[in-house]
Amino acid sequence: MTRRTQAERSDVTTSKLVAAAHELFGRDGYAATTIEAVAAAAGVTKGAAYHHFLNKATLFREVFVREQQRISATLEASAVAEPDSWSGLLRGCLTFLEHCLDPAFRRIVLLDGPAVLGWEEVRAIEYAHTLRVLTEGMRAAIADGRMADGDLPVRAQLMFGALCEAGMLLARSDDPRRALPAVATEAARFLTSLARDPTQNP
């Protein structure tokens, strides 16, 4: 049997810690989760946890980044499966809202993310992942003539903010899954309003 290198062992430990942290942060929230609990769930010592991550906030940031990577890959795949840029954009928005049905996603991305990392840090990470995918989808729709040209960064941020607020609306609903169609319809209407040329009559 080939022995793992130090780097490989380190990667394995990091992956275990991040997976355990994702479960605990998603279930119990940031404030209620300790490094000790994460280390125990990962099957490593507290010292090993601190060797890989400076503190709990650093570990949470890694969980947040990986969650952004995961959802952005899902959004890209769902958009590519659609027949055109506009359908892909709508499908991507719906896919994001569907992820908001997951309590762990809502807690990590929508609730604890901004509180723990701060708005500027969260936006910087989102710019590289979910917000990037949305912006690229809108850019493709503009190139295909499905959206009016305009201030793309502003419109992308407005749409992304609307999607995040829609996710919170689902979270406050008595039955998020049942509320999803109505929320998704309103999100699509908002996206359509952003697509119009404001200088033209509706």
N, C-alpha and C positions, 0 to 999 in steps of 0.2 A: 504494500500500500504506500502510495506517495504521500509524504508528509507535507502538510500545508506550510507555506511560508509565513513569516510574521505578518506581512501585509495582508495575506489571505485570512489569517486568523483575526486580524483587526477588523477586516471588512465584515466577517461573520458576526463578530460581537456587535459592531455598529448596527448591522441589519436587525439583530435580535432586539437591541435597545429601541430602535426606531419603531419596530413592529409592536413591541410591548407598550411603548409610549403612545402610539396611535390608538391602541385599544383603550388605554386608561384615560387619555385626554378626551377621546371621543365619548366615552361612557360617563366619566365622573367630572370632567372639566379640568381646566388648568389649575385652578386654585386648590382643588381637593386632591390633586395628584402630587406625590412626592417622588424625588429621585430614588429613594429607598424602595418605594413600591414598584417603580419601573424596573429597577435592577433585579428585584426578586422575581417579577413576572418574566423577565428575560433570562433568568437563571444565571446571572453574573453577580459579582460583588459590587457594593456601592463604590468602592475604589475604582473598579473597572469602568463604571459609568462616568465617574468624574474624569477619568483618564481620556475618555473619548469626547466628552462634552463638558464645557466649562461650568455650566450651571443648567438649571431647569429651563430657563428661557432659551438657551442655545439649543437644547434638545427639542423644545417645542418648535423653534424656527425650522429645524430640519424636517420635522413632521409636517409642518405647514407647506414647506417647499415641495416635499414629495407628494402631498395631496394635490397641490397645484399641477405638478407634472402629470399625475394620474388623470385628473379631470381634463386637462388640456389635450392629452392624447386621445381621450374618449370623444371630446368635442370635434377634434380634427377627423377622426374616423367616421363619426356620424354625418358630418358635413360632406365628406368625400363620397359617401354612399348615395347622396341625393343627385337628381338629374341636372340641376343647375345651381348657380351661385345663390340665388334668392332662396330657393328651397333649402339649400345647405345652411344658410344663415338662420332661417326659421327653425330648422331641425336642431342646430346647435344651441339656440336659446332654449328650446324645449328640453334638450338633454341636460342643460345646466339646471333647469328647474326640477327635473326628475331627480337629479343628485341631491337637491335640497330636501327631498323626502327622507333622506338618510340622516337621522339625528346626529351621528358622529360627524358627518360632513358639515352640517349646520353649526355644530358647536365649535369645531376646529377652525373652519374657514370664515364663517359669518360672525360668530360671537366672540370667541377668545382671540382669534387672530389679531383684529385691530386693537383689542384691549392690551394684549401682551406685547405685541411687536410695534404698535404705533401705526397710525394711518400711513405715513410716508414710507415706512419699510414694507408694509403690506402692499401698497400700490406698486412699489418697485418690483416686488416679486411677481405680482399679478401682471405687470407690463411684460414680463418675460414668459408668461404662461397663458392663463385664461384670457386676460385682456388682450394679449397679443393675438390669440386665435380669433377673438371677436373682431378686432381691428382688421385682420387680414380678410376675414369673411366679408366685412363691409367694403373693403377696398376692391375685392373681387366683384361684388355686386355693382359698384360704381363703374368698374371697367366694362362690365357686361351691359351697362345701361339700365340696370334694375334699380339703382339708387341715384339720386341727383348728386352731383359733385358738391363739395362744400368742406367745412372744417371737420375732417375725419377724426382727429384726436378728441375733439369736443363731443362729437356725436357718439363715438365709441364709449367714452367715459359716461355719458348720460345713459346710454343703453345698459352698460354694465352696472351702473348704480341702480337702475330700475330692476334689473334681474336680481341683484342682491337683496333689494327691498322686497321684491316678490317672494324670494326665498324665506325672508323673515315673516312675511304675511302667511305663508304656508305653515311655518312653525307655530304661529299663534292660532291657527285654525284648529277646530275640534277634530276634524278629519282631513289631514293634509292631502291624502291621496284623492279624496273626493273633491277637494277644492282645486286640485291641480288644473283641470280643463278650463275653468273660468279664469284662473290667474294666468294661464298660458295664453288664452285668447286676448286678454288685455295687454299682455306683454307684446304679442304680435301686432296689436293695433298701435302700440307706442312705437315699435320699430318701423311700422309702415308710415307713421307720421314723420319720423326722422328721415325717411327715404325720400319724401316729397321735396320738390323745389319750392321753397317758401315764396318765391316771386311769382309762381303760377297759381291760378285759381284751383281750389281743391276739386 
